[in-house]
Amino acid sequence: MNFFKLISSTLLVAAIVLVGACENFLDVNEDPTSPTQVPPNLQLSSLLGNFSYEIVGNEPARVTTLWIQQTAYNGVPPSDDNYDYTSTGPDNMWGASYIDVLNNAKELNTQATEQESYAYSGIAKLVMAWNYSILTDLFNDIPRTEALDPLNGTPVYDSQQEVYTAILDLIDQAIEDFGRESVNTPTSDDLLYGGDMEKWEKLAYTLKARIYIHLTEAPDFSASEQANLALDALSNGFTGNSDDADFQYFNVTGEENPWYQFAIDGKWDTRNQLSDNYVSLLESLNDPRLQIQARPAGAVDQNGLVDGFSDDTPEYIGHVNGEDGIGAENVSSIGSFYSAANAPLNWLSYAEAKFIEAEATFITSGATAAQSIYEDAIRASMNKLGVEESDADTYIASLPGLTSSNALEEIITQKYIANFLSYEAYNDWRRTGYPEVTPITNDPFTPNGNIPLRFPYPQSEYNNNQSNVETTGVPNNYQALEQTVWWDAN
């Protein structure tokens, strides 16, 4: 994948640091006016770009959407699609998380706090919390307390429960920083919200609600208590689609949307396409989002977008997960709303916030109380995708009403559709079992043929930190895939 443009700010930061270091080394007389630190505005753009491209839009989503069958690999097995995922798979993502995101966020937080530029330190803390949440949700126990010490190459592993406590504390610290007077505040260097700190604060509260809803089935946790905490957080969270955390990409070489680079642009690959399971689900519901979330079959082939393709009579076809490829031109690719070169990448949406609210309300107050919130969540998703209001009304009216016996399944299934291509759909599937997904039958690599429940620890950790990895008790490679994370009681 082409990272060159997206990491240009990272290279600029590195160049500034190296030049400063060389000058300090070579010059006998040190110029006290020469900068020895990269200013926060240069650090922020790099941090957000790396987090978006290397984490949110990369391995966590690309692999897990295969496993929960939103997408399918229309190529020659074995692949991630039939659970051929070993310790080498997450190496790059693990390294990017700790080196490109967490270390840089820590540096930005330290410098911005010293300068009382609390807008910057708040964003740094929130990104740290978010990246730790993705890591622990995929791996369970992870290094945290000792992870960012440059003198410690073998950090211990913290339990997921301890990591979750730290994540929530970091989010609270970020919210506190957002409420402080800041000497400097971001503008165009804030590639997400352009310096709108009210939206950052809403994002922090909404992320906090997502974290709480993960814990409704965690051992020794009260579902109603976590649901109430989620509702409290949402009262200060997103209030409409305009608050969505959408990271913008551009139709410029190297600056394109990650799904475009990975699944549409023929310079990389075009075989991650729509799953037959997903297309069938949306067709069974007569869901108008199908024609937005999927391109018609034939729009993309092995070379990328097909010049002159006509969709006068569009046909939407999915590929059966785990099966032999049948040619990219015979299967629907990811819709342009998500995969155009200049499409934004959604990190977290108002629609998701409303689905969290619907689930939390169902837990605390029952299905009837959750009904209108559930409908608002679907409508928010459809509004974001540009579905006509009348079509949204017809669709919502066609769905069964929520009852005590079906509410959780209906809420999570609709959230699965709204969260198309988001790794959060994998978290929901693990903790609730919805929507029901049948494991692939074509030679799965998991020991018992089950859908993977986690990532294996990366090979780099076995190479460099083996004794601490082994304290987790998680076996290596395929055997790890069927181990649950702490909060996954189901």
Residue pairs with C-beta under 8 A, 6 or more apart in sequence:
1 258
1 261
1 262
1 268
2 253
2 254
2 256
2 261
2 267
2 268
3 53
3 54
3 254
4 254
5 252
5 253
5 254
5 255
6 49
6 50
6 53
6 254
6 255
7 46
7 49
7 50
9 42
9 45
9 46
9 49
10 46
10 49
10 50
10 100
12 42
12 46
13 38
13 42
13 43
13 46
16 35
16 38
16 42
17 38
20 34
20 35
20 36
23 31
23 34
24 30
24 34
24 36
37 111
40 108
40 111
40 112
40 115
40 117
40 120
40 184
40 186
41 184
41 186
41 189
42 189
43 104
43 107
43 108
43 111
43 120
44 108
44 120
44 123
44 186
44 189
44 190
44 191
45 189
45 190
45 191
46 104
47 101
47 104
47 105
47 108
47 123
47 124
47 127
48 123
48 127
48 190
48 191
48 192
48 247
49 191
50 96
50 100
50 101
50 104
51 101
51 127
51 130
51 131
52 191
52 247
52 258
52 345
52 347
53 258
54 92
54 93
54 96
54 97
54 100
54 101
55 93
55 96
55 97
55 101
55 131
55 134
56 134
56 247
56 345
56 347
56 423
57 257
57 258
57 259
57 345
58 93
58 96
58 258
59 89
59 90
59 92
59 93
60 93
60 134
60 138
60 423
61 421
61 422
61 423
62 71
62 80
62 262
62 272
63 80
63 85
63 89
63 455
64 423
64 425
64 426
65 71
65 421
65 423
65 425
65 426
66 72
66 73
66 80
66 81
66 272
66 275
66 321
67 80
67 83
67 426
67 451
67 452
68 416
68 425
68 426
68 429
68 437
68 451
69 275
69 277
69 278
69 321
69 437
70 274
70 275
70 278
70 416
70 420
70 421
70 425
71 263
71 272
71 273
71 274
71 275
71 278
71 334
71 421
72 81
72 272
72 273
72 274
72 275
72 276
72 277
72 318
72 319
72 320
72 321
72 322
72 331
73 79
73 80
73 81
73 271
73 272
73 319
73 321
73 325
74 271
74 272
74 273
74 319
74 325
74 326
74 327
74 328
74 330
74 331
75 271
75 325
76 324
76 325
77 84
77 322
77 323
77 324
77 442
77 443
78 84
78 443
78 445
80 89
81 321
81 322
81 440
82 321
82 322
82 440
82 442
82 443
82 444
82 445
83 440
83 444
83 445
83 446
83 451
83 452
83 478
83 481
84 445
85 445
85 452
85 455
85 456
85 478
85 481
86 456
86 459
86 477
86 478
87 456
87 457
87 458
87 459
87 462
87 476
87 477
87 480
88 458
88 459
89 455
89 456
89 458
90 138
90 139
90 455
90 456
90 457
90 458
91 458
91 459
91 460
93 458
94 135
94 458
94 460
94 461
95 458
95 460
97 131
97 134
97 135
98 143
98 147
98 148
101 127
101 128
101 131
102 128
102 131
102 132
102 147
102 148
103 148
105 124
105 125
105 127
105 128
105 131
106 124
106 128
106 148
108 120
108 121
108 123
108 124
109 120
109 121
109 124
109 125
109 128
112 118
112 119
112 120
112 121
112 124
112 184
113 121
115 183
115 184
116 182
116 183
117 182
117 183
117 184
117 185
118 177
118 178
118 180
118 181
118 182
119 177
119 178
119 182
119 184
119 185
119 186
119 195
119 197
119 200
120 182
120 184
120 185
120 186
121 177
122 173
122 174
122 175
122 176
122 177
122 178
122 197
122 200
122 204
123 174
123 186
123 190
123 200
125 170
125 171
125 173
125 174
125 177
126 170
126 171
126 174
126 200
126 203
126 204
126 207
128 170
129 167
129 168
129 170
129 171
129 174
129 207
130 207
132 142
132 144
132 163
132 166
132 167
132 170
133 164
133 167
133 207
133 211
134 423
135 142
136 142
136 160
136 163
136 164
136 167
136 485
137 214
137 423
137 427
137 485
138 454
138 455
138 485
139 454
139 455
139 457
139 485
140 160
140 454
140 472
140 474
140 483
140 484
140 485
140 486
141 157
141 158
141 159
141 160
141 163
141 472
141 474
142 157
142 158
142 160
142 163
143 155
143 156
143 157
143 158
143 465
143 468
144 155
144 158
144 162
144 163
144 166
145 155
145 156
145 158
146 152
146 155
146 156
147 155
149 155
153 464
153 465
154 464
154 465
154 467
154 468
155 465
155 468
156 468
156 471
157 468
157 469
157 471
157 472
158 166
159 486
160 485
160 486
160 487
161 218
161 486
164 211
164 214
164 215
164 487
167 211
168 208
168 211
171 204
171 207
171 208
171 211
172 208
174 204
175 201
175 204
175 205
178 197
178 200
178 201
178 204
179 201
182 197
185 195
185 197
186 194
186 195
187 194
187 195
188 194
188 195
189 195
190 196
191 247
191 248
192 200
192 245
192 246
192 247
192 347
193 199
193 200
193 203
193 245
199 243
201 236
202 236
202 237
202 238
202 239
202 243
203 237
203 238
203 243
203 245
203 348
205 233
205 234
205 235
205 236
205 237
206 233
206 234
206 237
206 238
206 243
206 348
206 352
206 353
207 348
208 230
208 233
208 237
209 229
209 230
209 231
209 233
209 234
209 237
209 353
209 356
209 357
209 360
210 230
210 348
210 352
210 356
210 424
212 226
212 227
212 229
212 230
212 233
212 360
213 226
213 227
213 230
213 356
213 359
213 360
214 427
214 431
214 487
215 221
215 226
215 487
216 223
216 226
216 227
216 359
216 363
216 431
217 223
217 431
217 432
217 487
217 488
217 489
217 490
218 226
218 486
218 487
218 489
219 486
219 487
219 489
223 363
224 363
224 364
227 359
227 360
227 361
227 363
227 364
228 360
228 364
230 356
230 357
230 360
231 357
231 360
231 361
231 364
234 353
234 356
234 357
234 360
237 243
237 353
238 244
238 348
238 349
238 350
238 353
239 350
240 350
240 380
241 349
241 350
241 351
241 380
241 383
241 384
243 350
244 346
244 348
244 349
244 350
244 384
245 346
245 347
245 348
245 349
246 344
246 345
246 346
246 347
247 344
247 345
247 346
247 347
248 342
248 344
249 255
249 256
249 257
249 258
249 260
249 341
249 342
249 343
249 344
249 345
250 256
250 341
250 342
251 340
251 341
251 342
256 265
256 341
256 342
257 338
257 339
257 340
257 341
257 342
257 343
257 344
257 345
258 345
259 334
259 338
259 339
259 343
259 345
259 421
260 339
260 340
260 341
260 343
261 268
262 268
262 269
262 272
263 269
263 270
263 271
263 272
263 273
263 333
263 334
263 339
264 270
264 300
264 304
264 305
264 333
264 334
264 339
264 341
265 304
265 341
266 301
266 302
266 303
266 304
266 305
267 304
270 300
270 301
270 302
270 303
270 304
270 328
270 333
271 302
271 325
271 328
272 334
273 300
273 318
273 319
273 328
273 331
273 332
273 333
273 334
274 293
274 294
274 316
274 317
274 318
274 319
274 331
274 332
274 333
274 334
275 318
275 319
275 320
275 321
276 317
276 318
276 319
276 320
276 321
277 318
277 321
277 437
277 438
278 318
279 290
279 294
279 316
279 317
279 318
279 332
280 318
281 287
281 413
281 417
281 435
282 289
282 290
282 293
282 417
283 290
283 316
285 395
285 398
285 399
286 395
286 398
287 395
287 417
288 382
288 387
288 388
288 391
288 392
288 395
289 381
289 382
289 385
289 387
289 417
289 420
290 316
291 314
291 316
291 335
292 335
292 337
292 385
292 386
292 387
293 334
293 335
293 337
293 338
293 385
293 420
294 316
294 332
294 333
294 334
294 335
295 332
295 333
295 334
295 335
295 336
295 339
296 309
296 311
296 314
296 315
296 316
296 332
297 315
297 316
297 317
297 329
297 330
297 331
297 332
298 306
298 309
298 315
298 329
298 330
299 305
299 306
299 309
299 311
299 332
299 333
300 306
300 328
300 329
300 333
301 327
301 328
301 329
302 327
302 328
302 329
306 329
316 332
317 330
317 331
317 332
318 331
318 332
319 325
319 326
319 331
321 440
322 440
322 441
322 442
322 443
322 444
323 440
323 442
324 442
333 339
334 421
336 343
337 343
337 385
337 386
338 420
338 421
346 422
349 380
349 381
349 384
349 418
349 419
350 380
350 384
351 377
351 378
351 380
351 381
351 384
351 418
351 419
352 377
352 415
352 418
352 419
352 422
352 424
354 373
354 374
354 376
354 377
354 380
355 374
355 377
355 411
355 412
355 414
355 415
355 418
355 419
357 373
357 377
358 370
358 373
358 374
358 377
358 411
359 370
359 408
359 411
359 412
359 415
361 369
361 370
361 373
362 369
362 370
362 402
362 407
362 408
362 411
366 404
367 401
367 402
367 403
367 404
367 406
367 407
368 402
370 402
370 407
370 411
371 401
371 402
374 402
374 407
374 410
374 411
374 414
375 396
377 411
377 414
377 415
377 418
378 392
378 395
378 396
378 399
378 414
378 418
379 392
379 396
380 418
381 414
381 417
381 418
382 391
382 392
382 395
383 392
387 395
399 410
399 414
400 406
400 410
402 410
402 411
408 432
408 434
409 432
409 434
409 435
412 428
412 429
412 432
412 434
412 435
413 434
413 435
415 425
415 428
416 425
416 428
416 429
416 434
416 435
419 425
419 428
428 434
429 435
429 437
430 453
430 484
430 485
430 488
430 490
431 487
431 488
431 489
431 490
432 490
433 490
437 451
439 446
439 449
439 450
439 451
444 450
445 478
445 481
446 452
446 478
446 481
446 482
447 478
447 479
447 481
447 482
448 482
450 481
450 482
452 481
452 482
453 481
453 482
453 483
453 484
453 485
453 488
454 480
454 481
454 483
454 484
454 485
455 480
455 481
456 474
456 476
456 477
456 478
456 480
456 481
457 469
457 472
457 474
457 476
457 480
461 468
461 469
462 469
462 476
474 480
474 483
475 483
